[in-house]
Amino acid sequence: MKLTHHLARSRSSRSSRFSRIGRPRRPRRSGTEAGITTAEYAVGTAAGAGFAGLLYTLLTGAFGDQLLERMFKHVMTLLGIG
């Protein structure tokens, strides 16, 4: 009788730690961590907007004109046109 109880208990503890396919289950997030994903998106969006502003500033000035001209000439040379 004790052996059957021990086997049943070990199965139930295993099923709580592992999924049906045998992988360890991920720990559940608490309610306080729910906003972390939103904060990460906000930081990523702000960084992307800052990078876009920097590129716009660089490419609309004299540096951008020179860069685009060099790239265009290089591509034309590679194609054998220029």
PDB file with SEQRES, HELIX, SHEET and CRYST1 records, atoms N, CA, C and O in Angstrom:
SEQRES   1 A   82  MET LYS LEU THR HIS HIS LEU ALA ARG SER ARG SER SER          
SEQRES   2 A   82  ARG SER SER ARG PHE SER ARG ILE GLY ARG PRO ARG ARG          
SEQRES   3 A   82  PRO ARG ARG SER GLY THR GLU ALA GLY ILE THR THR ALA          
SEQRES   4 A   82  GLU TYR ALA VAL GLY THR ALA ALA GLY ALA GLY PHE ALA          
SEQRES   5 A   82  GLY LEU LEU TYR THR LEU LEU THR GLY ALA PHE GLY ASP          
SEQRES   6 A   82  GLN LEU LEU GLU ARG MET PHE LYS HIS VAL MET THR LEU          
SEQRES   7 A   82  LEU GLY ILE GLY                                              
HELIX    1 AA1 LYS A    2  ARG A   17  1                                  16    
HELIX    2 AA2 GLY A   31  GLU A   33  5                                   3    
HELIX    3 AA3 ILE A   36  THR A   60  1                                  25    
HELIX    4 AA4 ALA A   62  LEU A   79  1                                  18    
CRYST1    1.000    1.000    1.000  90.00  90.00  90.00 P 1           1          
ATOM      1  N   MET A   1       0.813  -1.181   0.000  1.00  0.00           N  
ATOM      2  CA  MET A   1       0.000   0.000   0.000  1.00  0.00           C  
ATOM      3  C   MET A   1       0.863   1.255   0.000  1.00  0.00           C  
ATOM      4  O   MET A   1       0.552   2.217  -0.702  1.00  0.00           O  
ATOM      5  N   LYS A   2       1.926   1.258   0.765  1.00  0.00           N  
ATOM      6  CA  LYS A   2       2.801   2.417   0.819  1.00  0.00           C  
ATOM      7  C   LYS A   2       3.507   2.628  -0.515  1.00  0.00           C  
ATOM      8  O   LYS A   2       3.710   3.771  -0.923  1.00  0.00           O  
ATOM      9  N   LEU A   3       3.879   1.567  -1.194  1.00  0.00           N  
ATOM     10  CA  LEU A   3       4.572   1.669  -2.477  1.00  0.00           C  
ATOM     11  C   LEU A   3       3.675   2.330  -3.507  1.00  0.00           C  
ATOM     12  O   LEU A   3       4.139   3.186  -4.262  1.00  0.00           O  
ATOM     13  N   THR A   4       2.425   1.963  -3.558  1.00  0.00           N  
ATOM     14  CA  THR A   4       1.487   2.565  -4.505  1.00  0.00           C  
ATOM     15  C   THR A   4       1.330   4.056  -4.217  1.00  0.00           C  
ATOM     16  O   THR A   4       1.281   4.869  -5.141  1.00  0.00           O  
ATOM     17  N   HIS A   5       1.252   4.408  -2.959  1.00  0.00           N  
ATOM     18  CA  HIS A   5       1.121   5.820  -2.584  1.00  0.00           C  
ATOM     19  C   HIS A   5       2.380   6.594  -3.001  1.00  0.00           C  
ATOM     20  O   HIS A   5       2.280   7.721  -3.486  1.00  0.00           O  
ATOM     21  N   HIS A   6       3.546   6.001  -2.817  1.00  0.00           N  
ATOM     22  CA  HIS A   6       4.807   6.653  -3.192  1.00  0.00           C  
ATOM     23  C   HIS A   6       4.878   6.879  -4.701  1.00  0.00           C  
ATOM     24  O   HIS A   6       5.295   7.952  -5.136  1.00  0.00           O  
ATOM     25  N   LEU A   7       4.480   5.893  -5.509  1.00  0.00           N  
ATOM     26  CA  LEU A   7       4.501   6.036  -6.960  1.00  0.00           C  
ATOM     27  C   LEU A   7       3.527   7.115  -7.423  1.00  0.00           C  
ATOM     28  O   LEU A   7       3.840   7.903  -8.315  1.00  0.00           O  
ATOM     29  N   ALA A   8       2.371   7.143  -6.826  1.00  0.00           N  
ATOM     30  CA  ALA A   8       1.381   8.155  -7.212  1.00  0.00           C  
ATOM     31  C   ALA A   8       1.887   9.550  -6.868  1.00  0.00           C  
ATOM     32  O   ALA A   8       1.680  10.490  -7.635  1.00  0.00           O  
ATOM     33  N   ARG A   9       2.535   9.689  -5.744  1.00  0.00           N  
ATOM     34  CA  ARG A   9       3.064  10.987  -5.336  1.00  0.00           C  
ATOM     35  C   ARG A   9       4.204  11.425  -6.246  1.00  0.00           C  
ATOM     36  O   ARG A   9       4.283  12.604  -6.590  1.00  0.00           O  
ATOM     37  N   SER A  10       5.087  10.517  -6.646  1.00  0.00           N  
ATOM     38  CA  SER A  10       6.204  10.898  -7.507  1.00  0.00           C  
ATOM     39  C   SER A  10       5.714  11.277  -8.900  1.00  0.00           C  
ATOM     40  O   SER A  10       6.289  12.162  -9.534  1.00  0.00           O  
ATOM     41  N   ARG A  11       4.667  10.627  -9.383  1.00  0.00           N  
ATOM     42  CA  ARG A  11       4.110  10.994 -10.689  1.00  0.00           C  
ATOM     43  C   ARG A  11       3.502  12.389 -10.652  1.00  0.00           C  
ATOM     44  O   ARG A  11       3.680  13.178 -11.580  1.00  0.00           O  
ATOM     45  N   SER A  12       2.789  12.685  -9.583  1.00  0.00           N  
ATOM     46  CA  SER A  12       2.149  13.997  -9.502  1.00  0.00           C  
ATOM     47  C   SER A  12       3.182  15.102  -9.368  1.00  0.00           C  
ATOM     48  O   SER A  12       2.983  16.183  -9.923  1.00  0.00           O  
ATOM     49  N   SER A  13       4.283  14.873  -8.651  1.00  0.00           N  
ATOM     50  CA  SER A  13       5.307  15.910  -8.531  1.00  0.00           C  
ATOM     51  C   SER A  13       6.055  16.072  -9.849  1.00  0.00           C  
ATOM     52  O   SER A  13       6.466  17.179 -10.197  1.00  0.00           O  
ATOM     53  N   ARG A  14       6.232  14.980 -10.583  1.00  0.00           N  
ATOM     54  CA  ARG A  14       6.894  15.076 -11.881  1.00  0.00           C  
ATOM     55  C   ARG A  14       6.018  15.844 -12.867  1.00  0.00           C  
ATOM     56  O   ARG A  14       6.528  16.653 -13.641  1.00  0.00           O  
ATOM     57  N   SER A  15       4.727  15.606 -12.849  1.00  0.00           N  
ATOM     58  CA  SER A  15       3.848  16.269 -13.807  1.00  0.00           C  
ATOM     59  C   SER A  15       3.765  17.759 -13.533  1.00  0.00           C  
ATOM     60  O   SER A  15       3.468  18.527 -14.449  1.00  0.00           O  
ATOM     61  N   SER A  16       4.012  18.189 -12.323  1.00  0.00           N  
ATOM     62  CA  SER A  16       3.961  19.621 -12.057  1.00  0.00           C  
ATOM     63  C   SER A  16       5.246  20.320 -12.497  1.00  0.00           C  
ATOM     64  O   SER A  16       5.226  21.516 -12.786  1.00  0.00           O  
ATOM     65  N   ARG A  17       6.361  19.593 -12.553  1.00  0.00           N  
ATOM     66  CA  ARG A  17       7.626  20.207 -12.956  1.00  0.00           C  
ATOM     67  C   ARG A  17       7.901  20.089 -14.442  1.00  0.00           C  
ATOM     68  O   ARG A  17       8.654  20.897 -14.986  1.00  0.00           O  
ATOM     69  N   PHE A  18       7.317  19.109 -15.117  1.00  0.00           N  
ATOM     70  CA  PHE A  18       7.596  18.858 -16.521  1.00  0.00           C  
ATOM     71  C   PHE A  18       6.315  18.893 -17.335  1.00  0.00           C  
ATOM     72  O   PHE A  18       5.242  18.539 -16.845  1.00  0.00           O  
ATOM     73  N   SER A  19       6.438  19.321 -18.581  1.00  0.00           N  
ATOM     74  CA  SER A  19       5.280  19.303 -19.474  1.00  0.00           C  
ATOM     75  C   SER A  19       5.048  17.887 -19.964  1.00  0.00           C  
ATOM     76  O   SER A  19       5.783  16.972 -19.593  1.00  0.00           O  
ATOM     77  N   ARG A  20       4.035  17.698 -20.791  1.00  0.00           N  
ATOM     78  CA  ARG A  20       3.717  16.350 -21.285  1.00  0.00           C  
ATOM     79  C   ARG A  20       4.830  15.775 -22.134  1.00  0.00           C  
ATOM     80  O   ARG A  20       4.974  14.554 -22.199  1.00  0.00           O  
ATOM     81  N   ILE A  21       5.630  16.617 -22.793  1.00  0.00           N  
ATOM     82  CA  ILE A  21       6.687  16.086 -23.652  1.00  0.00           C  
ATOM     83  C   ILE A  21       8.014  15.969 -22.918  1.00  0.00           C  
ATOM     84  O   ILE A  21       9.035  15.664 -23.535  1.00  0.00           O  
ATOM     85  N   GLY A  22       8.017  16.206 -21.621  1.00  0.00           N  
ATOM     86  CA  GLY A  22       9.203  15.959 -20.821  1.00  0.00           C  
ATOM     87  C   GLY A  22      10.104  17.164 -20.632  1.00  0.00           C  
ATOM     88  O   GLY A  22      11.131  17.053 -19.963  1.00  0.00           O  
ATOM     89  N   ARG A  23       9.757  18.308 -21.196  1.00  0.00           N  
ATOM     90  CA  ARG A  23      10.570  19.511 -21.003  1.00  0.00           C  
ATOM     91  C   ARG A  23      10.207  20.158 -19.678  1.00  0.00           C  
ATOM     92  O   ARG A  23       9.060  20.077 -19.238  1.00  0.00           O  
ATOM     93  N   PRO A  24      11.181  20.801 -19.040  1.00  0.00           N  
ATOM     94  CA  PRO A  24      10.842  21.527 -17.809  1.00  0.00           C  
ATOM     95  C   PRO A  24       9.879  22.672 -18.114  1.00  0.00           C  
ATOM     96  O   PRO A  24      10.018  23.365 -19.121  1.00  0.00           O  
ATOM     97  N   ARG A  25       8.919  22.854 -17.245  1.00  0.00           N  
ATOM     98  CA  ARG A  25       7.955  23.941 -17.434  1.00  0.00           C  
ATOM     99  C   ARG A  25       8.618  25.273 -17.101  1.00  0.00           C  
ATOM    100  O   ARG A  25       9.492  25.348 -16.237  1.00  0.00           O  
ATOM    101  N   ARG A  26       8.189  26.318 -17.798  1.00  0.00           N  
ATOM    102  CA  ARG A  26       8.682  27.661 -17.492  1.00  0.00           C  
ATOM    103  C   ARG A  26       7.986  28.161 -16.235  1.00  0.00           C  
ATOM    104  O   ARG A  26       6.796  27.913 -16.041  1.00  0.00           O  
ATOM    105  N   PRO A  27       8.714  28.858 -15.390  1.00  0.00           N  
ATOM    106  CA  PRO A  27       8.039  29.415 -14.212  1.00  0.00           C  
ATOM    107  C   PRO A  27       7.043  30.485 -14.635  1.00  0.00           C  
ATOM    108  O   PRO A  27       7.300  31.252 -15.562  1.00  0.00           O  
ATOM    109  N   ARG A  28       5.930  30.530 -13.964  1.00  0.00           N  
ATOM    110  CA  ARG A  28       4.908  31.525 -14.301  1.00  0.00           C  
ATOM    111  C   ARG A  28       5.344  32.891 -13.807  1.00  0.00           C  
ATOM    112  O   ARG A  28       5.952  33.018 -12.745  1.00  0.00           O  
ATOM    113  N   ARG A  29       5.026  33.906 -14.586  1.00  0.00           N  
ATOM    114  CA  ARG A  29       5.355  35.273 -14.184  1.00  0.00           C  
ATOM    115  C   ARG A  29       4.331  35.762 -13.176  1.00  0.00           C  
ATOM    116  O   ARG A  29       3.147  35.430 -13.240  1.00  0.00           O  
ATOM    117  N   SER A  30       4.815  36.539 -12.267  1.00  0.00           N  
ATOM    118  CA  SER A  30       3.880  37.122 -11.312  1.00  0.00           C  
ATOM    119  C   SER A  30       3.213  38.336 -11.940  1.00  0.00           C  
ATOM    120  O   SER A  30       3.649  38.802 -12.993  1.00  0.00           O  
ATOM    121  N   GLY A  31       2.195  38.841 -11.332  1.00  0.00           N  
ATOM    122  CA  GLY A  31       1.449  39.976 -11.860  1.00  0.00           C  
ATOM    123  C   GLY A  31       2.285  41.246 -11.941  1.00  0.00           C  
ATOM    124  O   GLY A  31       1.970  42.136 -12.730  1.00  0.00           O  
ATOM    125  N   THR A  32       3.348  41.350 -11.138  1.00  0.00           N  
ATOM    126  CA  THR A  32       4.171  42.562 -11.147  1.00  0.00           C  
ATOM    127  C   THR A  32       5.069  42.637 -12.369  1.00  0.00           C  
ATOM    128  O   THR A  32       5.561  43.719 -12.689  1.00  0.00           O  
ATOM    129  N   GLU A  33       5.301  41.539 -13.060  1.00  0.00           N  
ATOM    130  CA  GLU A  33       6.172  41.526 -14.232  1.00  0.00           C  
ATOM    131  C   GLU A  33       5.403  41.687 -15.531  1.00  0.00           C  
ATOM    132  O   GLU A  33       5.998  41.590 -16.604  1.00  0.00           O  
ATOM    133  N   ALA A  34       4.123  41.927 -15.473  1.00  0.00           N  
ATOM    134  CA  ALA A  34       3.301  42.003 -16.673  1.00  0.00           C  
ATOM    135  C   ALA A  34       3.685  43.185 -17.557  1.00  0.00           C  
ATOM    136  O   ALA A  34       3.554  43.083 -18.777  1.00  0.00           O  
ATOM    137  N   GLY A  35       4.153  44.300 -16.999  1.00  0.00           N  
ATOM    138  CA  GLY A  35       4.477  45.487 -17.778  1.00  0.00           C  
ATOM    139  C   GLY A  35       5.874  45.507 -18.337  1.00  0.00           C  
ATOM    140  O   GLY A  35       6.229  46.453 -19.041  1.00  0.00           O  
ATOM    141  N   ILE A  36       6.680  44.515 -18.061  1.00  0.00           N  
ATOM    142  CA  ILE A  36       8.057  44.515 -18.538  1.00  0.00           C  
ATOM    143  C   ILE A  36       8.114  44.482 -20.059  1.00  0.00           C  
ATOM    144  O   ILE A  36       8.927  45.190 -20.654  1.00  0.00           O  
ATOM    145  N   THR A  37       7.298  43.701 -20.684  1.00  0.00           N  
ATOM    146  CA  THR A  37       7.298  43.615 -22.137  1.00  0.00           C  
ATOM    147  C   THR A  37       6.946  44.965 -22.753  1.00  0.00           C  
ATOM    148  O   THR A  37       7.574  45.371 -23.731  1.00  0.00           O  
ATOM    149  N   THR A  38       5.985  45.648 -22.218  1.00  0.00           N  
ATOM    150  CA  THR A  38       5.596  46.958 -22.706  1.00  0.00           C  
ATOM    151  C   THR A  38       6.742  47.950 -22.560  1.00  0.00           C  
ATOM    152  O   THR A  38       6.978  48.757 -23.459  1.00  0.00           O  
ATOM    153  N   ALA A  39       7.449  47.901 -21.452  1.00  0.00           N  
ATOM    154  CA  ALA A  39       8.585  48.796 -21.239  1.00  0.00           C  
ATOM    155  C   ALA A  39       9.695  48.506 -22.241  1.00  0.00           C  
ATOM    156  O   ALA A  39      10.328  49.433 -22.746  1.00  0.00           O  
ATOM    157  N   GLU A  40       9.939  47.235 -22.535  1.00  0.00           N  
ATOM    158  CA  GLU A  40      10.973  46.886 -23.506  1.00  0.00           C  
ATOM    159  C   GLU A  40      10.613  47.398 -24.892  1.00  0.00           C  
ATOM    160  O   GLU A  40      11.481  47.883 -25.619  1.00  0.00           O  
ATOM    161  N   TYR A  41       9.339  47.294 -25.266  1.00  0.00           N  
ATOM    162  CA  TYR A  41       8.904  47.841 -26.558  1.00  0.00           C  
ATOM    163  C   TYR A  41       9.074  49.354 -26.594  1.00  0.00           C  
ATOM    164  O   TYR A  41       9.466  49.904 -27.623  1.00  0.00           O  
ATOM    165  N   ALA A  42       8.792  50.023 -25.507  1.00  0.00           N  
ATOM    166  CA  ALA A  42       8.928  51.476 -25.448  1.00  0.00           C  
ATOM    167  C   ALA A  42      10.384  51.894 -25.622  1.00  0.00           C  
ATOM    168  O   ALA A  42      10.673  52.844 -26.349  1.00  0.00           O  
ATOM    169  N   VAL A  43      11.303  51.192 -24.961  1.00  0.00           N  
ATOM    170  CA  VAL A  43      12.729  51.504 -25.093  1.00  0.00           C  
ATOM    171  C   VAL A  43      13.197  51.236 -26.519  1.00  0.00           C  
ATOM    172  O   VAL A  43      13.942  52.037 -27.085  1.00  0.00           O  
ATOM    173  N   GLY A  44      12.772  50.127 -27.103  1.00  0.00           N  
ATOM    174  CA  GLY A  44      13.147  49.805 -28.481  1.00  0.00           C  
ATOM    175  C   GLY A  44      12.602  50.815 -29.468  1.00  0.00           C  
ATOM    176  O   GLY A  44      13.288  51.184 -30.422  1.00  0.00           O  
ATOM    177  N   THR A  45      11.381  51.266 -29.251  1.00  0.00           N  
ATOM    178  CA  THR A  45      10.781  52.273 -30.134  1.00  0.00           C  
ATOM    179  C   THR A  45      11.525  53.597 -30.023  1.00  0.00           C  
ATOM    180  O   THR A  45      11.794  54.239 -31.038  1.00  0.00           O  
ATOM    181  N   ALA A  46      11.859  54.009 -28.815  1.00  0.00           N  
ATOM    182  CA  ALA A  46      12.598  55.262 -28.617  1.00  0.00           C  
ATOM    183  C   ALA A  46      13.988  55.179 -29.253  1.00  0.00           C  
ATOM    184  O   ALA A  46      14.440  56.144 -29.869  1.00  0.00           O  
ATOM    185  N   ALA A  47      14.664  54.047 -29.114  1.00  0.00           N  
ATOM    186  CA  ALA A  47      15.987  53.881 -29.723  1.00  0.00           C  
ATOM    187  C   ALA A  47      15.876  53.899 -31.245  1.00  0.00           C  
ATOM    188  O   ALA A  47      16.712  54.507 -31.914  1.00  0.00           O  
ATOM    189  N   GLY A  48      14.868  53.247 -31.796  1.00  0.00           N  
ATOM    190  CA  GLY A  48      14.666  53.256 -33.247  1.00  0.00           C  
ATOM    191  C   GLY A  48      14.375  54.648 -33.776  1.00  0.00           C  
ATOM    192  O   GLY A  48      14.875  55.028 -34.835  1.00  0.00           O  
ATOM    193  N   ALA A  49      13.568  55.413 -33.044  1.00  0.00           N  
ATOM    194  CA  ALA A  49      13.257  56.777 -33.466  1.00  0.00           C  
ATOM    195  C   ALA A  49      14.503  57.661 -33.402  1.00  0.00           C  
ATOM    196  O   ALA A  49      14.714  58.500 -34.278  1.00  0.00           O  
ATOM    197  N   GLY A  50      15.314  57.481 -32.384  1.00  0.00           N  
ATOM    198  CA  GLY A  50      16.562  58.241 -32.277  1.00  0.00           C  
ATOM    199  C   GLY A  50      17.523  57.907 -33.403  1.00  0.00           C  
ATOM    200  O   GLY A  50      18.160  58.798 -33.963  1.00  0.00           O  
ATOM    201  N   PHE A  51      17.631  56.629 -33.737  1.00  0.00           N  
ATOM    202  CA  PHE A  51      18.503  56.205 -34.828  1.00  0.00           C  
ATOM    203  C   PHE A  51      18.000  56.739 -36.165  1.00  0.00           C  
ATOM    204  O   PHE A  51      18.796  57.159 -37.005  1.00  0.00           O  
ATOM    205  N   ALA A  52      16.687  56.723 -36.365  1.00  0.00           N  
ATOM    206  CA  ALA A  52      16.114  57.266 -37.599  1.00  0.00           C  
ATOM    207  C   ALA A  52      16.389  58.761 -37.711  1.00  0.00           C  
ATOM    208  O   ALA A  52      16.698  59.250 -38.797  1.00  0.00           O  
ATOM    209  N   GLY A  53      16.283  59.491 -36.609  1.00  0.00           N  
ATOM    210  CA  GLY A  53      16.589  60.922 -36.616  1.00  0.00           C  
ATOM    211  C   GLY A  53      18.043  61.193 -36.946  1.00  0.00           C  
ATOM    212  O   GLY A  53      18.354  62.134 -37.677  1.00  0.00           O  
ATOM    213  N   LEU A  54      18.938  60.371 -36.408  1.00  0.00           N  
ATOM    214  CA  LEU A  54      20.368  60.519 -36.705  1.00  0.00           C  
ATOM    215  C   LEU A  54      20.643  60.253 -38.178  1.00  0.00           C  
ATOM    216  O   LEU A  54      21.374  61.010 -38.817  1.00  0.00           O  
ATOM    217  N   LEU A  55      20.070  59.193 -38.719  1.00  0.00           N  
ATOM    218  CA  LEU A  55      20.257  58.901 -40.147  1.00  0.00           C  
ATOM    219  C   LEU A  55      19.701  60.015 -41.021  1.00  0.00           C  
ATOM    220  O   LEU A  55      20.320  60.396 -42.014  1.00  0.00           O  
ATOM    221  N   TYR A  56      18.553  60.530 -40.661  1.00  0.00           N  
ATOM    222  CA  TYR A  56      17.952  61.617 -41.436  1.00  0.00           C  
ATOM    223  C   TYR A  56      18.874  62.839 -41.440  1.00  0.00           C  
ATOM    224  O   TYR A  56      19.084  63.465 -42.479  1.00  0.00           O  
ATOM    225  N   THR A  57      19.418  63.170 -40.274  1.00  0.00           N  
ATOM    226  CA  THR A  57      20.316  64.318 -40.171  1.00  0.00           C  
ATOM    227  C   THR A  57      21.569  64.110 -41.015  1.00  0.00           C  
ATOM    228  O   THR A  57      22.012  65.025 -41.709  1.00  0.00           O  
ATOM    229  N   LEU A  58      22.136  62.917 -40.956  1.00  0.00           N  
ATOM    230  CA  LEU A  58      23.357  62.643 -41.725  1.00  0.00           C  
ATOM    231  C   LEU A  58      23.102  62.625 -43.226  1.00  0.00           C  
ATOM    232  O   LEU A  58      23.881  63.183 -43.998  1.00  0.00           O  
ATOM    233  N   LEU A  59      22.016  61.989 -43.638  1.00  0.00           N  
ATOM    234  CA  LEU A  59      21.786  61.790 -45.066  1.00  0.00           C  
ATOM    235  C   LEU A  59      21.218  63.014 -45.773  1.00  0.00           C  
ATOM    236  O   LEU A  59      21.308  63.100 -46.998  1.00  0.00           O  
ATOM    237  N   THR A  60      20.644  63.951 -45.054  1.00  0.00           N  
ATOM    238  CA  THR A  60      20.112  65.142 -45.710  1.00  0.00           C  
ATOM    239  C   THR A  60      21.147  66.252 -45.815  1.00  0.00           C  
ATOM    240  O   THR A  60      20.889  67.270 -46.457  1.00  0.00           O  
ATOM    241  N   GLY A  61      22.303  66.082 -45.205  1.00  0.00           N  
ATOM    242  CA  GLY A  61      23.360  67.090 -45.289  1.00  0.00           C  
ATOM    243  C   GLY A  61      24.344  66.768 -46.405  1.00  0.00           C  
ATOM    244  O   GLY A  61      24.083  65.919 -47.258  1.00  0.00           O  
ATOM    245  N   ALA A  62      25.478  67.458 -46.385  1.00  0.00           N  
ATOM    246  CA  ALA A  62      26.519  67.271 -47.402  1.00  0.00           C  
ATOM    247  C   ALA A  62      27.097  65.858 -47.339  1.00  0.00           C  
ATOM    248  O   ALA A  62      27.421  65.274 -48.373  1.00  0.00           O  
ATOM    249  N   PHE A  63      27.228  65.312 -46.139  1.00  0.00           N  
ATOM    250  CA  PHE A  63      27.760  63.949 -45.997  1.00  0.00           C  
ATOM    251  C   PHE A  63      26.874  62.947 -46.733  1.00  0.00           C  
ATOM    252  O   PHE A  63      27.378  62.041 -47.397  1.00  0.00           O  
ATOM    253  N   GLY A  64      25.572  63.106 -46.619  1.00  0.00           N  
ATOM    254  CA  GLY A  64      24.641  62.202 -47.293  1.00  0.00           C  
ATOM    255  C   GLY A  64      24.738  62.312 -48.800  1.00  0.00           C  
ATOM    256  O   GLY A  64      24.688  61.307 -49.508  1.00  0.00           O  
ATOM    257  N   ASP A  65      24.875  63.533 -49.289  1.00  0.00           N  
ATOM    258  CA  ASP A  65      25.020  63.724 -50.738  1.00  0.00           C  
ATOM    259  C   ASP A  65      26.266  63.017 -51.266  1.00  0.00           C  
ATOM    260  O   ASP A  65      26.217  62.334 -52.289  1.00  0.00           O  
ATOM    261  N   GLN A  66      27.386  63.189 -50.556  1.00  0.00           N  
ATOM    262  CA  GLN A  66      28.641  62.545 -50.972  1.00  0.00           C  
ATOM    263  C   GLN A  66      28.529  61.027 -50.896  1.00  0.00           C  
ATOM    264  O   GLN A  66      28.992  60.318 -51.789  1.00  0.00           O  
ATOM    265  N   LEU A  67      27.924  60.542 -49.842  1.00  0.00           N  
ATOM    266  CA  LEU A  67      27.775  59.097 -49.658  1.00  0.00           C  
ATOM    267  C   LEU A  67      26.935  58.485 -50.773  1.00  0.00           C  
ATOM    268  O   LEU A  67      27.315  57.473 -51.363  1.00  0.00           O  
ATOM    269  N   LEU A  68      25.801  59.099 -51.056  1.00  0.00           N  
ATOM    270  CA  LEU A  68      24.940  58.567 -52.113  1.00  0.00           C  
ATOM    271  C   LEU A  68      25.610  58.652 -53.480  1.00  0.00           C  
ATOM    272  O   LEU A  68      25.457  57.749 -54.304  1.00  0.00           O  
ATOM    273  N   GLU A  69      26.338  59.715 -53.721  1.00  0.00           N  
ATOM    274  CA  GLU A  69      27.041  59.857 -54.999  1.00  0.00           C  
ATOM    275  C   GLU A  69      28.116  58.782 -55.153  1.00  0.00           C  
ATOM    276  O   GLU A  69      28.244  58.179 -56.219  1.00  0.00           O  
ATOM    277  N   ARG A  70      28.883  58.542 -54.100  1.00  0.00           N  
ATOM    278  CA  ARG A  70      29.921  57.500 -54.144  1.00  0.00           C  
ATOM    279  C   ARG A  70      29.297  56.116 -54.358  1.00  0.00           C  
ATOM    280  O   ARG A  70      29.788  55.318 -55.156  1.00  0.00           O  
ATOM    281  N   MET A  71      28.218  55.850 -53.638  1.00  0.00           N  
ATOM    282  CA  MET A  71      27.565  54.543 -53.785  1.00  0.00           C  
ATOM    283  C   MET A  71      27.033  54.362 -55.202  1.00  0.00           C  
ATOM    284  O   MET A  71      27.181  53.289 -55.787  1.00  0.00           O  
ATOM    285  N   PHE A  72      26.421  55.394 -55.753  1.00  0.00           N  
ATOM    286  CA  PHE A  72      25.879  55.316 -57.105  1.00  0.00           C  
ATOM    287  C   PHE A  72      26.997  55.061 -58.113  1.00  0.00           C  
ATOM    288  O   PHE A  72      26.852  54.213 -58.993  1.00  0.00           O  
ATOM    289  N   LYS A  73      28.108  55.784 -57.996  1.00  0.00           N  
ATOM    290  CA  LYS A  73      29.243  55.596 -58.909  1.00  0.00           C  
ATOM    291  C   LYS A  73      29.822  54.192 -58.766  1.00  0.00           C  
ATOM    292  O   LYS A  73      30.187  53.565 -59.760  1.00  0.00           O  
ATOM    293  N   HIS A  74      29.906  53.697 -57.530  1.00  0.00           N  
ATOM    294  CA  HIS A  74      30.463  52.364 -57.302  1.00  0.00           C  
ATOM    295  C   HIS A  74      29.586  51.289 -57.935  1.00  0.00           C  
ATOM    296  O   HIS A  74      30.097  50.360 -58.561  1.00  0.00           O  
ATOM    297  N   VAL A  75      28.292  51.407 -57.779  1.00  0.00           N  
ATOM    298  CA  VAL A  75      27.366  50.433 -58.371  1.00  0.00           C  
ATOM    299  C   VAL A  75      27.452  50.486 -59.892  1.00  0.00           C  
ATOM    300  O   VAL A  75      27.460  49.447 -60.553  1.00  0.00           O  
ATOM    301  N   MET A  76      27.514  51.674 -60.439  1.00  0.00           N  
ATOM    302  CA  MET A  76      27.611  51.823 -61.912  1.00  0.00           C  
ATOM    303  C   MET A  76      28.912  51.210 -62.420  1.00  0.00           C  
ATOM    304  O   MET A  76      28.933  50.598 -63.488  1.00  0.00           O  
ATOM    305  N   THR A  77      30.006  51.371 -61.657  1.00  0.00           N  
ATOM    306  CA  THR A  77      31.293  50.773 -62.044  1.00  0.00           C  
ATOM    307  C   THR A  77      31.206  49.244 -61.986  1.00  0.00           C  
ATOM    308  O   THR A  77      31.721  48.560 -62.871  1.00  0.00           O  
ATOM    309  N   LEU A  78      30.567  48.717 -60.967  1.00  0.00           N  
ATOM    310  CA  LEU A  78      30.420  47.272 -60.848  1.00  0.00           C  
ATOM    311  C   LEU A  78      29.591  46.706 -62.010  1.00  0.00           C  
ATOM    312  O   LEU A  78      29.855  45.605 -62.491  1.00  0.00           O  
ATOM    313  N   LEU A  79      28.620  47.449 -62.438  1.00  0.00           N  
ATOM    314  CA  LEU A  79      27.770  47.003 -63.559  1.00  0.00           C  
ATOM    315  C   LEU A  79      28.430  47.224 -64.922  1.00  0.00           C  
ATOM    316  O   LEU A  79      27.943  46.737 -65.942  1.00  0.00           O  
ATOM    317  N   GLY A  80      29.535  47.959 -64.927  1.00  0.00           N  
ATOM    318  CA  GLY A  80      30.253  48.228 -66.164  1.00  0.00           C  
ATOM    319  C   GLY A  80      29.658  49.361 -66.964  1.00  0.00           C  
ATOM    320  O   GLY A  80      29.945  49.488 -68.154  1.00  0.00           O  
ATOM    321  N   ILE A  81      28.837  50.185 -66.347  1.00  0.00           N  
ATOM    322  CA  ILE A  81      28.178  51.291 -67.037  1.00  0.00           C  
ATOM    323  C   ILE A  81      28.968  52.582 -66.855  1.00  0.00           C  
ATOM    324  O   ILE A  81      29.033  53.404 -67.770  1.00  0.00           O  
ATOM    325  N   GLY A  82      29.562  52.765 -65.692  1.00  0.00           N  
ATOM    326  CA  GLY A  82      30.176  54.060 -65.386  1.00  0.00           C  
ATOM    327  C   GLY A  82      31.594  54.064 -65.460  1.00  0.00           C  
ATOM    328  O   GLY A  82      32.222  55.096 -65.224  1.00  0.00           O  
TER     329      GLY A  82                                                      
END                                                                             
